[in-house]
Amino acid sequence: MTYQALDTRYASMPYRRCGRSGLKLPAISLGLWQNFGDINALDTQRALLRRAFDSGVTHFDLANNYGPPFGSAEINFGRIFAEDFKPYRDELIISTKAGWDMWAGPYGGMNGSKKHLIASFDQSLKRMGLDYVDLFYSHRPDPFTPLEETMGALAQLYRQGKALYVGISNYNSELTKHCAAILKSEGVPLTISQPNYSLLDRWIEPDLLATNAEAGAGTIVFSPLAQGFLSNKYLTKDGALPDDSRAARLEWVRNGLTPETLGRIEALNEVAKGRGQSLAQMALAWTLRDDRVTSTLIGARTVEQLEDSLGALLNLSFTAGELDTLDQITRGDPEIFAAPAKASGADLRDNPDYRA
């Protein structure tokens, strides 16, 4: 059936200004990382995108290597966009990124070279069938490429009008300051920064949130549910992993599900019950408690998961007591405020053959 967006799509979604720019993003954005590849049913992808937009989610976040396989999320999105969303292009914020592994050879691996970024950007436009994107990111730091080259590639695309805004993802505070300064010297604003952030991973709190704000950049956070840990799916009496969960499919996710982490998840769930929310809803609301966070990026495998996440908007406020309790539960993890190695490029510097 021909898709026609609901007239009520802007009735309940709050929109927040992205740093000092004129851009506004929905409080909840939809990421296409895990559930929009060729291994996922296209009809389900279409239903998710339609339901999201009908709920006021105007921002769809992609990257060159989202899938699997690499590139398939952009291809699938491009097909659905052409069939369903083309009449609404001016209502949408579409973002993509480059910097992680993508194609074979020295130019397609994890790097921030101008060759990689420009080539990947052009590939992304072709896969999605777009003339431009609203946001383009350098997806990660590359310690072997000068920041001037990486930011210069972003500036080129910005000046050409192929990317209306540019940003960085997975960059720590120190590198963010350098990026903002280089872009400023090019006459280009750093509009947005995308780090991971959740109740179980609070590394952006000590300095990155403030750095982004000082640079005039908004902050959009990904993995607010900590790869699904902050949901009810792992709160099983027998400790069994659901067959369709990321922990069941991905070893690196499964390794993080320690007894200590499970204990924190159970304690957090009790707070959520007291608020009349699901654990996922509370976790999403918590990431939005700071007005320096422009938007929180969710992933969804089903329309039901999407609707549960959108339910977080019904209660975004926290009492001082609730915030203190959540802080006490989570700060017991000694690594909770530690920046990941990728945020400085140390993962590549220490092991140039590293692959995610």
C-alpha positions as CSV (number, residue, x, y, z in Angstrom):
1,M,0.0,0.0,0.0
2,T,1.1,3.5,-0.7
3,Y,2.5,5.1,2.4
4,Q,1.0,8.3,3.7
5,A,2.4,9.7,7.0
6,L,0.1,10.4,9.8
7,D,-1.1,13.9,10.2
8,T,-0.5,13.6,14.0
9,R,3.2,12.7,13.6
10,Y,4.5,15.9,15.3
11,A,2.0,15.8,18.2
12,S,4.1,14.2,20.9
13,M,7.8,14.2,20.0
14,P,10.0,16.9,21.6
15,Y,12.7,18.4,19.5
16,R,16.0,19.7,20.8
17,R,18.4,22.2,19.2
18,C,21.7,20.7,18.2
19,G,24.3,22.8,20.0
20,R,24.4,26.3,18.7
21,S,23.2,25.4,15.2
22,G,19.8,25.9,13.7
23,L,19.3,22.1,13.5
24,K,16.7,20.4,15.7
25,L,16.6,16.7,16.3
26,P,13.9,14.5,17.8
27,A,14.6,13.5,21.4
28,I,14.7,9.9,20.1
29,S,16.3,9.0,16.8
30,L,16.3,5.7,15.0
31,G,19.7,4.0,14.3
32,L,19.9,1.4,11.5
33,W,23.0,-0.4,12.8
34,Q,22.0,-3.9,13.6
35,N,18.5,-4.5,12.2
36,F,18.4,-3.2,8.7
37,G,20.8,-5.5,6.9
38,D,20.1,-8.3,4.4
39,I,19.6,-10.8,7.2
40,N,16.5,-8.9,8.3
41,A,13.1,-8.9,6.6
42,L,12.6,-5.9,4.4
43,D,8.9,-5.7,5.4
44,T,9.9,-5.4,9.0
45,Q,12.4,-2.7,8.2
46,R,9.7,-0.8,6.3
47,A,7.3,-1.1,9.2
48,L,9.9,0.2,11.7
49,L,10.7,3.2,9.6
50,R,7.0,4.0,8.9
51,R,6.1,3.7,12.6
52,A,9.1,5.8,13.7
53,F,8.2,8.6,11.3
54,D,4.5,8.5,12.2
55,S,5.7,9.0,15.8
56,G,7.8,12.1,15.0
57,V,11.2,10.4,14.6
58,T,12.6,12.5,11.8
59,H,16.2,11.4,12.1
60,F,17.4,8.1,10.6
61,D,21.1,7.3,11.4
62,L,23.2,5.1,9.1
63,A,26.8,4.3,8.3
64,N,28.6,2.9,5.3
65,N,29.2,-0.5,7.0
66,Y,25.9,-1.0,8.7
67,G,24.3,-4.3,7.8
68,P,25.3,-7.1,7.6
69,P,26.7,-7.3,5.0
70,F,28.5,-3.9,4.8
71,G,26.5,-1.4,2.9
72,S,23.2,-3.4,3.0
73,A,21.5,-1.1,5.5
74,E,22.0,1.9,3.2
75,I,20.8,-0.1,0.2
76,N,17.7,-1.2,2.0
77,F,17.0,2.2,3.4
78,G,17.5,3.7,-0.1
79,R,14.9,1.3,-1.5
80,I,12.3,2.1,1.3
81,F,13.1,5.8,1.0
82,A,12.4,5.8,-2.8
83,E,9.1,3.9,-2.3
84,D,7.8,5.5,0.9
85,F,9.7,8.6,2.1
86,K,10.7,10.6,-1.0
87,P,7.8,13.0,-0.7
88,Y,8.9,13.7,2.9
89,R,12.6,14.3,2.2
90,D,12.6,17.8,3.6
91,E,11.1,16.6,6.9
92,L,13.9,14.1,7.4
93,I,17.4,14.2,8.8
94,I,19.5,11.4,7.2
95,S,23.0,10.8,8.5
96,T,25.8,8.5,7.5
97,K,29.4,7.9,8.5
98,A,32.8,6.5,7.4
99,G,35.9,5.5,9.1
100,W,35.5,1.8,10.1
101,D,36.2,-1.2,8.0
102,M,34.4,-1.2,4.7
103,W,36.1,-2.6,1.6
104,A,39.3,-4.5,0.8
105,G,42.7,-2.9,0.4
106,P,44.6,0.0,2.2
107,Y,41.9,2.6,1.5
108,G,38.9,0.8,2.7
109,G,40.0,-0.2,6.2
110,M,39.7,1.7,9.4
111,N,41.1,5.2,8.6
112,G,40.3,8.8,8.4
113,S,42.1,9.6,5.1
114,K,40.6,11.9,2.6
115,K,40.6,9.1,0.1
116,H,38.5,6.8,2.4
117,L,36.0,9.5,3.5
118,I,35.3,11.0,0.1
119,A,35.1,7.6,-1.7
120,S,32.9,6.2,1.0
121,F,30.6,9.2,1.0
122,D,30.0,8.9,-2.7
123,Q,29.3,5.2,-2.3
124,S,26.8,6.0,0.4
125,L,24.9,8.5,-1.7
126,K,24.6,6.0,-4.5
127,R,23.4,3.2,-2.2
128,M,20.7,5.5,-0.7
129,G,19.8,7.2,-3.9
130,L,20.3,10.7,-2.4
131,D,21.7,13.9,-3.7
132,Y,23.0,14.9,-0.2
133,V,22.9,13.9,3.4
134,D,21.9,16.1,6.3
135,L,24.7,14.8,8.6
136,F,28.1,13.2,7.7
137,Y,30.4,11.9,10.4
138,S,34.0,10.9,10.7
139,H,33.1,7.6,12.4
140,R,36.2,7.2,14.5
141,P,39.7,8.6,15.2
142,D,42.6,7.5,13.1
143,P,45.9,8.0,14.9
144,F,47.9,7.5,11.6
145,T,46.1,10.3,9.6
146,P,46.5,14.0,10.5
147,L,43.3,15.5,11.9
148,E,43.7,18.3,9.4
149,E,43.2,15.8,6.6
150,T,40.2,14.1,8.2
151,M,38.5,17.4,9.0
152,G,39.5,18.8,5.6
153,A,37.5,16.0,4.0
154,L,34.5,16.9,6.1
155,A,34.9,20.6,5.2
156,Q,35.1,19.8,1.5
157,L,31.8,17.9,1.6
158,Y,30.2,20.7,3.6
159,R,31.3,23.4,1.2
160,Q,30.1,21.3,-1.7
161,G,26.7,21.1,-0.1
162,K,26.7,17.3,-0.2
163,A,26.6,17.3,3.7
164,L,24.5,20.0,5.3
165,Y,26.2,19.5,8.6
166,V,29.3,17.5,9.7
167,G,30.2,15.8,12.9
168,I,32.4,13.2,14.6
169,S,31.7,10.0,16.4
170,N,33.7,8.1,19.1
171,Y,36.1,11.0,19.6
172,N,37.3,11.9,23.1
173,S,37.4,15.4,24.6
174,E,41.0,16.3,23.6
175,L,40.5,15.3,20.0
176,T,37.1,17.0,19.8
177,K,38.7,20.3,20.8
178,H,41.3,19.9,18.0
179,C,38.6,18.9,15.5
180,A,36.4,21.9,16.4
181,A,39.4,24.3,16.0
182,I,40.5,22.9,12.6
183,L,36.9,23.0,11.3
184,K,36.6,26.6,12.6
185,S,39.7,27.6,10.7
186,E,38.0,26.2,7.6
187,G,34.9,28.2,8.2
188,V,32.9,25.1,9.0
189,P,31.1,24.5,12.3
190,L,31.4,21.2,14.2
191,T,27.6,20.6,14.6
192,I,27.4,17.2,16.4
193,S,29.3,14.6,18.3
194,Q,28.1,11.0,18.6
195,P,29.6,8.9,21.5
196,N,28.2,5.8,23.2
197,Y,26.5,6.6,26.5
198,S,24.3,4.7,29.0
199,L,23.7,4.0,32.6
200,L,26.4,1.3,32.3
201,D,28.9,3.4,30.4
202,R,29.1,7.0,31.5
203,W,32.5,8.0,30.1
204,I,31.3,11.2,28.5
205,E,30.3,12.8,31.8
206,P,33.7,13.9,33.1
207,D,34.6,16.2,30.2
208,L,33.2,15.4,26.7
209,L,29.7,16.7,27.3
210,A,31.2,20.1,28.4
211,T,33.7,20.1,25.5
212,N,30.9,19.5,23.0
213,A,28.8,22.3,24.5
214,E,31.8,24.7,24.5
215,A,32.4,24.0,20.8
216,G,28.8,24.7,20.0
217,A,28.2,21.0,19.1
218,G,25.2,18.9,20.1
219,T,25.6,15.5,21.5
220,I,23.7,12.5,20.2
221,V,24.3,9.3,22.1
222,F,24.3,5.7,20.8
223,S,23.9,2.4,22.6
224,P,21.7,4.0,25.4
225,L,20.5,0.5,26.2
226,A,24.1,-0.9,26.4
227,Q,23.6,-3.5,23.6
228,G,20.3,-4.5,25.1
229,F,21.6,-5.1,28.7
230,L,19.3,-2.3,29.9
231,S,16.1,-4.2,28.9
232,N,14.1,-6.9,30.4
233,K,15.4,-9.6,28.1
234,Y,18.3,-10.7,30.3
235,L,16.2,-10.6,33.6
236,T,15.4,-14.3,33.4
237,K,15.2,-16.6,36.4
238,D,17.4,-19.3,34.8
239,G,19.9,-16.8,33.3
240,A,19.3,-18.2,29.8
241,L,20.1,-15.9,26.9
242,P,17.1,-15.3,24.5
243,D,17.9,-16.8,21.1
244,D,17.2,-13.5,19.3
245,S,19.4,-11.4,21.7
246,R,22.7,-9.7,20.8
247,A,24.4,-11.6,23.6
248,A,23.3,-14.9,22.1
249,R,24.6,-13.8,18.6
250,L,27.7,-11.8,19.5
251,E,30.5,-13.0,21.7
252,W,31.9,-9.6,22.5
253,V,28.4,-8.6,23.8
254,R,28.0,-11.9,25.7
255,N,31.4,-11.4,27.5
256,G,30.1,-8.2,29.0
257,L,27.2,-9.9,30.7
258,T,29.0,-10.6,34.0
259,P,27.3,-11.5,37.3
260,E,28.2,-8.0,38.6
261,T,26.5,-6.4,35.6
262,L,23.5,-8.6,36.0
263,G,23.2,-7.5,39.6
264,R,23.3,-3.9,38.5
265,I,20.7,-4.5,35.9
266,E,18.3,-6.1,38.4
267,A,18.8,-3.2,40.8
268,L,18.1,-0.7,38.0
269,N,15.0,-2.6,37.0
270,E,13.6,-2.1,40.6
271,V,14.0,1.7,40.2
272,A,12.2,1.5,36.8
273,K,9.3,-0.4,38.3
274,G,8.9,2.3,40.9
275,R,8.7,4.9,38.1
276,G,6.1,2.9,36.2
277,Q,8.4,2.3,33.3
278,S,10.2,-0.6,31.7
279,L,13.9,-0.7,32.3
280,A,14.5,0.3,28.7
281,Q,12.2,3.3,29.0
282,M,13.9,4.5,32.1
283,A,17.4,4.0,30.6
284,L,16.5,6.1,27.6
285,A,14.9,8.8,29.7
286,W,18.0,8.9,31.9
287,T,20.2,9.7,28.9
288,L,18.0,12.7,28.1
289,R,18.0,14.2,31.6
290,D,20.9,16.5,30.6
291,D,19.8,19.2,28.1
292,R,23.2,19.0,26.5
293,V,22.2,15.7,25.1
294,T,20.3,16.6,21.9
295,S,19.0,13.1,21.1
296,T,19.4,9.5,22.0
297,L,19.7,6.8,19.3
298,I,17.7,3.7,19.6
299,G,17.8,0.4,17.7
300,A,14.8,-1.8,17.3
301,R,14.2,-5.3,15.9
302,T,10.4,-5.1,16.0
303,V,7.7,-2.5,16.0
304,E,6.9,-3.6,19.5
305,Q,10.4,-2.8,20.7
306,L,10.2,0.6,18.9
307,E,7.0,1.5,20.6
308,D,8.3,0.5,24.0
309,S,11.3,2.8,23.5
310,L,9.1,5.7,22.4
311,G,7.1,5.2,25.6
312,A,10.1,6.7,27.5
313,L,8.8,10.1,26.4
314,L,5.9,9.8,28.7
315,N,8.1,10.3,31.7
316,L,11.4,12.1,31.2
317,S,11.7,13.7,34.6
318,F,13.6,12.3,37.6
319,T,13.5,13.1,41.3
320,A,16.8,13.9,43.0
321,G,16.4,10.7,45.0
322,E,16.0,8.6,41.9
323,L,19.1,10.1,40.3
324,D,21.1,9.5,43.4
325,T,20.0,5.9,43.6
326,L,20.9,5.3,39.9
327,D,24.2,6.9,40.5
328,Q,25.0,4.7,43.4
329,I,24.0,1.5,41.5
330,T,26.1,2.3,38.5
331,R,29.2,4.0,39.7
332,G,30.4,0.8,41.4
333,D,31.8,-0.3,38.1
334,P,35.4,0.9,38.1
335,E,35.4,1.4,34.3
336,I,32.2,3.3,34.1
337,F,33.8,6.7,33.6
338,A,36.8,5.4,31.5
339,A,36.9,6.5,27.8
340,P,37.2,3.5,25.4
341,A,40.4,3.0,23.6
342,K,38.8,3.8,20.3
343,A,38.0,7.3,21.4
344,S,41.7,8.3,21.2
345,G,42.7,5.8,18.4
346,A,44.7,3.8,20.9
347,D,43.1,0.6,19.7
348,L,44.7,1.1,16.3
349,R,47.9,2.7,17.5
350,D,48.6,-0.3,19.8
351,N,47.5,-2.9,17.2
352,P,47.4,-1.6,13.6
353,D,45.9,-5.0,12.5
354,Y,43.0,-4.6,14.8
355,R,39.5,-5.3,13.3
356,A,36.2,-4.7,15.1
